[in-house]
Amino acid sequence: MKVCWNITSRCNKNCKYCFKFNQKELSLEENKKILENLTKRGITNIGWSGGEPFLYPDLKELLKLSKEKGFINHVNTNATLLNEDNLKENIENIDRIIISLDFIDENENKIYEIGENYYQHISSLLKIMKKVKPSIEIQINTVLFKGSIKRLKEVYNALKNYDIDCWKLIRFFPVRGKALEENLAITDEEFLKIVDEYKYKEDQNFKIVIHGKKEMSERHIIILSSGKLVYSENCEDIEVEETLI
């Protein structure tokens, strides 16, 4: 059983299509209590997210503790806080790292407020990550919205140069936050065209997964950075009274 844990709402990026929650942040001791409660509930897989999870100062300790308890750790990150010097210590307790990459073109990264030289940084990490930790699974997430689908082929061709395990294409839905302010959703026709082009490619050296309405309609359990529980289903958030602290 899997949960998505938004360990912090803070982020060092300002992406126009962001749909993160905005909640207070808990202390290390409070989050250790949440880990204990997850163990008791039979959770086996934690997807650490945010905001940007590496901004949480005690993430490394929580990852270490969760591995000791037998959890599988997936971390969803923009990876900008990782570099050649700190990579080993930050990924040693991560089973799968999921990195956001919507554009190869640095001008587009600037336009959508992802940041300057973003792809250049990600590229440098992808070249060394499996050398640092051969067992780590690397997944690249690309959001499918009006701007990104025009440059999708560039991302695909670039990713063939790296040792990654999965490329996940996620259809944009304006669920919450800044995403509600931007008219970036693609049409069903545009989405199906992408499915036809990429789902069954035979020359790929990595798995391609495409998420649309069907996958978004499934129930996802989310732990907010405040410890509150949310069920996300059919692109709607259902907040429950229960907390995990």
N, C-alpha and C positions, 0 to 999 in steps of 0.2 A: 504494500500500500504506500502511496506517495503523497507528500504534501509539498506545496510551494511556500517557502518561508521568506518573506520580504524582511530581511533582518534590519534594514534601514530604509528610510525614505529619501535620504540625502543622495545627491548625484552630482558629479562633476561635469555633466553634459547638459545640454538644453534642447534636446531633439524636439522638433516641431510636432511630431506625431506620438509623443510619449503618453502612456496611460498609467503611470505609476500612482500608487496611493500616497497620501500625505498624512503620516501619523507620527506620534512621538516615538522616541527610541528607548529601548530598555537597557538596563545595566547587564553586565556579564552574569551576575548571580541570578537575576531574573530569567535570563535566557537559558541558563543551566537548568532551571526548574522546568522550563518548557521542554527541553531535551528529555528530562526524566519522564514527563507526562507523555511524550511521543513514544518512548520505549514501552510504557505501560499499555498504550493503545495499539501496539502491534505495527506501528509505522516502520518501514524498512528503508525507505528512500526519501531523501530530502533534496529538494531543488532550491538552493540558496539564491536569493535574488534581491532586488531593491526597487528603487534607487540602484546605486552602485554598491554591491556588497563589500568590496574591498575598502570602502570608506569606514566600515564599522571597525573600530580599533581592535576588538577582540575576536575577529573572525577566525584567525588562525587557531586560537585556542579552542573555539567552538568546533571547528572542523576536526581537530585532533581528538577532542572528547567524543564527538559523534562517531568517529572511526573506531575508537576504543569500545564503543557500545554496539558496534556492528552495523551502523548505518552505511548506506551507499550515498555518497555525496556528489551532487551535480551543482556546479556554480555557473550562474548566468551573469556575464560581465561584459563591460566594454573594454576591459583589459588595459586601459590606459595607465593604471597604477602599477602594472607589472612591467618589469624590465629584466635584462640579462642578469643583473646583480641579485635581484630578490625573487626570481622566478622559482627556484628550487624550493625555498622555504615556504612559499605561498601555495604551491600546487601539490606538495607531498601527500596531503590527505584528501585530495580531490580525485574522484574516479572519472568524471567527465567534465570538461570545461566547455561552456557554451558561449561563444563570442559573437557579438552583434556586428554584422557587416552588410550594409545596404548599398554602398557605393565604392567603386575603385577610384572614381574621379574625385580628386581632392576639392575641386571647385564645388561639386555637388555636396560634399560633406560640409563645406562652409555655408552653403545656401540653406541647408536644413539644420544648421546649428549643431552638427555632430562634432565639429572641431577640425582645425587645420592639421594636416599631415596625419590624419587618423589612419588611413589605409597603410601609409608608410610604416607606422608603428605596429599595426597588426601583422603586416608582412614580416617584419623582423622577428616577431615572437613565433609565428608559425614555422619559421625556418629552424628554430632551435628547441621548440617545446618538447618534441618527442625524443630529442637527444638528452634533454634534462631528465625526463621521466617517460621511458618507452611505453609503459603500460597505460598512460593516460589516453582517454578517448577525447577527440577534438570534434566539436560540432560547431558549424557556422550557421547562425540564424540570419535570414534576410526577410525583412518585412515587405510585403507586396502592396505598395500604394502607388498613386498616380505618378510620382516622380521616379520611384525605383524600378518599376517594370520596364521603363524605357532603356535602362542601363543593365538589365539582368544578364544579358549575354556576356558583358564585360566581367561581371563578377564570376560567372560560371567558368569562363576561360582562365581567369586568374587563379581560381581555386584548384584547377587541375595541376598547378605547379607545386602544390603543397601536400604534405602527408596528413590529410584529415580523414575522419571517419564518416561524417555525415554533413549534408547541407540541407537545412530545414527552411522551407519557404512558407511564410505565415501570412495569410491574407489579413490585411488591415481592417479592423473594425473599431469605430470610435466608442470605446467602452467607457472611458472616464478621463479626467484630467485634461491636459492640453489637447489630447486627441479629439475631444468634442468641439474644439474651436476651429479645426482645420478640415476643409472639404477635400479629403485625400483618398476616399474609398474608391476602389476599382469596381467595374461592372462584372456581372456574372459571366458575360461573354469574354471579357479580358482575362478573368481567372481561368476559365476553361481552356483558353488558348495556351496559357502557361502550363496547365496540367498536361495538355497534349504534347507540348514541346519538350518538357523536362522530366516528366514522371518515368518515361520508358527509354531514356537515353541509354545507348549501349556502349558508348565510349568512356563512360565515367569511371573514375578510380575511387569513387566514394558513393555512399548511399544517398539518395535524394528522397526527402520526405516532404509532402505538401499538405498543409493544414488549411482547411476552409471552414465553411459553416458547420459541417457535420462535426468536426473535431472541436470547434468552439462551443457547440451546443452541449457537449459532455460536461458533467460536473467536475470542477476542480476545487480542491480544498486549499485555501490560502490562509497562512498565518501572517497577520500584519505586524509591523515592527512594534506596535503597542501591545501585542499579545492577543488581540482580538481575532476571532475566527470569521472568515468570509467564505461562502460558497459562491463560486462564479459559474453561472450556467446560462446558456442561451444569450451570451453577451450581457448579462445582468449580474450585479453583485447583490448577494443576500447576506446581510450581516446578522450573525446570531448573538444572543446574549452571553453565551459561554465564552470564557477566556481560558488560556492554557497556563497561566501563571499560577 
